[in-house]
Amino acid sequence: MSEVAEIPVLPDGLVAVVKRECATCELVAPLFADLAASGDLSVYTQDDPTFPASVAAVHDADLAVSWHHDIETVPTLIRVVDGVEVERTVGWHRTEWQRITGLGDLGADLPEMRPGCGSMSVDPDLEHVLRARFNSDGLAARRVEFATAEDPFEAMFERGWTDGLPVVPPTPERVHQMLAGTSRAATDVVCVVPPDLVEVSVEKVAINAVMAGCRPEYLPWVIAALEAVCTDEFNMHGVLATTMPVGPVIVCNGPGTRAIGMNAGINALGQGNRANSTIGRAVQLTVRNVGGGRPGEVDRATHGNPGKLSFCFAEDEAESPFGPLAQSRGVPDGRDAVTVFAGEGPRCMVDQLARTPEELVTSLAAMMVSQPHPKLVLGFDAILVISPDHGRLFREAGWDRDRLLVELSSRLERDAAELVRGHGGIAEGLPAGFADAGPLAKYRSGGLLVTYAGGGAGLFSTLISGWVNGGTGSDPVTVEVTY
């Protein structure tokens, strides 16, 4: 961890902070000769060390003076007594400059008032660099120094900090810039991350978000998704430890998805969109790097799936006949939220001939029966992602979410006698004691989540199968995004 930079002390007397690229600074520059002649004057220039020409100035090249003394506007004129600032004025206000300097005729030939310009120390392109340089927020993370000859990308691979793809070096400048994406303090604890049950701070999440390639505006979404996956209900430890190929699937809702440019359309479940790809990746990197969830250790998936790198998408709420998933799970309409689900990779469901909702729902149900096995019911949840072309049939018929779920449920019921072990020559199935249980639903109540996303052409939908549900497995969790 770097040391906090020493705060520069302003000299007694009058102190002016200026820059050449400021018309108001140019306006008042000739006054500095009179001020210097009448008493102590120190001038700090942010950009051009030869400015102003009327007096010798100190070049605030690293902007340390401007940063530590909160210079937001130039010119700023400060009076300092015994090393302590007693008053200041910004821009040019003739009466204020005359009062502070004690020169009643100062600038008599200048306009009464001119606003100043933004200080270089508050330039959005420089602020995060200065924050890191002067460590004013005190990043708590341990600093890892690489040797001069080390390639930082290869060094991060060697230290096991990656998911198998290159990660962005989390320099202090980048971490400070990432932290600007949330109003939460860097030291706030977000959650306790399985499997090692380590508290993760906003700062540590920001570090992994940098590594994942996130933009600062994505950080609140990463935080919300981590809050969701690190609950007992979601059971991230179990999701890691199971030999099934599941990982967190993150469904995003709300106007914020459009504000940050998430993809809910063509290839929504695939590659190519920065927000979709990096939000999910940041969650997985945090679980790996902070919580210790590494493949071959706690992560025991037999095969895994590519979605364990990142599986995150937004719903196309504007076109959906079903309304947002988060709203169906209790989040007020118009709020930003994430729903996390322990899911496998997506499975394409093809029906290009159905022309009525009844035909389509019957076809979809026939394909859903086999998830994760035709004879296993109630114990596994799923996400059904309806595409626009399929959704059009339901919209035109006036089917909402509830109607679709009722129609699917009626078509997915199976007689328990057909589901027991050994029936049909298949050893897999329910215990023999279920043989007389009558009709059984494929999914428990609330176990099938309906979402709407995808491109505007293609008579396909998608099924995302889940892990075991309930107390022995994982339940979907929905969390609002806070900024």
Secondary structure, 3 states (H helix, E strand, C coil): CCCCCCCCCCCCEEEEEECCCCHHHHHHCCHHHHHHHHCCEEEEECCCCCCCCCCCCEECCCCHHHHHCCCCEECEEEEEECCEEEEEEECEEHHHHHHHHCCCCCCCCCCCEECCEECHHHCHHHHHHHHHHHCCCCCCCCCCCCCCCCCHHHHHHHCCCCCCCCCCCCCHHHHHHHHCCCCCCCCCEEEEECCCCEEEEHHHHHHHHHHHCCCHHHHHHHHHHHHHHCCCCCCHHHHHHCCCCCEEEEEEECHHHHHCCCCCCCCCCCCCCHHHHHHHHHHHHHHHHCCCCCECCCECCCCCCHHHCCCEEECCCCCCCCCCHHHHCCCCCCCCEEEEEEEEEEEEEECCCCCCHHHHHHHHHHHHCCCCCCCCCCCEEEEEEECHHHHHHHHHCCCCHHHHHHHHHHHHCEEHHHCECCHHHCCCCECHHHCCCCEECCCCCCCEEEEECCCCCCCEEEEEEEEECHHHCCCCEEEECCC
